[in-house]
Structure formats: C-alpha cells, structure tokens
Amino acid sequence: MRESLVHGFAFALAALAAACSPTRTINEGVADRGPAVAVAPLSEAERMTIAIGRFTNESSYGAGLFTDQSGDRLGKQASDMLANHLVETRRFTVVERPDIGRLKAEAKLAGLSDEAFKKNLTGVDALILGSVAELGRETTGKSWFVGRSKEQRARARVVLRLVDPRTGEIFYTQEGSGEATIEASSTLGFGGSAGWDSTLDGKAIDAALVNMMNNVVRTLDARRPTKGAAR
C-alpha cells in the first residue's frame, strides 16, 4: 500500500511538471511577403552578380551592445541573412564585399600581389546597401491565481537600397518590418522565469528581410543584363 502511494505521488509530480513546463511559441509576424515571383533557378551564366555592401545598425537600441572589436555585429548578422536569402533563390551570384579586407589578407598569404587580387575580383551588376533602422523589445505578462505568463516581442525595421555600381544611382529602395514573439507560462511556480531570449532580435530582422525579398528579386530580375551585353 505504502509503495503504491509513493509511486502514485511520483507519477502525480511528473504529470504536474509536464503540464507546468514553459510553453514557447514563435511567430515571425510576416503579414505580407509581397507579390509572388518566379523562383526557378538560373544557370550560372544567366545569373546577375550581386554584392552586399555597407549594412549597419542605425537603431537607437543596442548601438553599443551589438558592437564589438570586429565591428557592427548586428549589421553583419543582417547582411549574412540577406546574402543567404539571395543565394537560396539560385538566381544570383553573391560576392563578398564587407570582409574584403580579410580576403585580401588571405590572397596575400597565397602569394597574390595587390594588383593580382584586384584583377581577380568579380565586378557586380548591383550593390545592396542596408541598415537596421529600428529594433525594439518589449516584455508583457499577466498572472492569475495559480500561475503567470510572459510574452517577449522583438520588432525590427530594415531599409534596403539597390545601387548601380557604375553610376552610384540608387534605383530602388524599400523598408520592411517584422516581429518575433515567444510566450512562456508557468503554473504553481513551475516553469521558471527565463531572461530575454536574444534570438528574437535576429528572428525579427530576418522577418523584415523576408517581407521584402519578393520585391527585391523582382526589381533585380528586371535589370538583368541581356545575354551577351556588356556589364
């Protein structure tokens, strides 16, 4: 009898812990992904060559928090996400520009002169500049008799500019916004109280980029050089 009571109590505790563990829901909040575009891959000979240039954090939040000895980490994160989305379309050749200094150093180690390095660089058909214009965080919550819940939300606004590298002309600009949320709840003190989930910042920025990708791809495709035309 005593043993059955112990097993029953242990089972009840396990069930209660399972029921009271934090629930986490992520919503990237991309309400409008823009008009549908053709995403069929192109052969390498048909692809435009795109470079992502300066991409910075211009938001009032995190100006120091997201900067380290190697530069603007938040801007680099946004640049890497954008490059990843462009490469995934398999319609563009994306070349490196933000870390060109490191590439030059590696080329020097390989025995290339500065002149040879410059000669080997690939010219681009379009240059993308951008900034994280806004980045905000908020935490809201509510409590009831036996528990509480907390929602963390990050919102981002990203600005992109598409530039003709031959003339410096900005031929397209767009702003995109996105948000990411995580909700956690606890009951009877179970579930704990986690701090701010730093991954939300990146998810909100990525959502803002995704919200613009269709229009960016359409605009770049419209400027695609005809076969055999000089760049």
Secondary structure, DSSP 8 states (H G I E B T S, - for coil): -HHHHHHHHHHHHHHHHHHHS----EE-------S--------TTT-EEEEEEEEEE-SSTTTTTTEETTEEHHHHHHHHHHHHHHHHTTSEEEE--TTHHHHHHHHHHTT--HHHHHHHS---SEEEEEEEEEEEEEEEEEEETTEEEEEEEEEEEEEEEEE-TTT--EEEEEEEEEEEEEEEEEETTTT------THHHHHHHHHHHHHHHHHHHHHHHHT---TT---
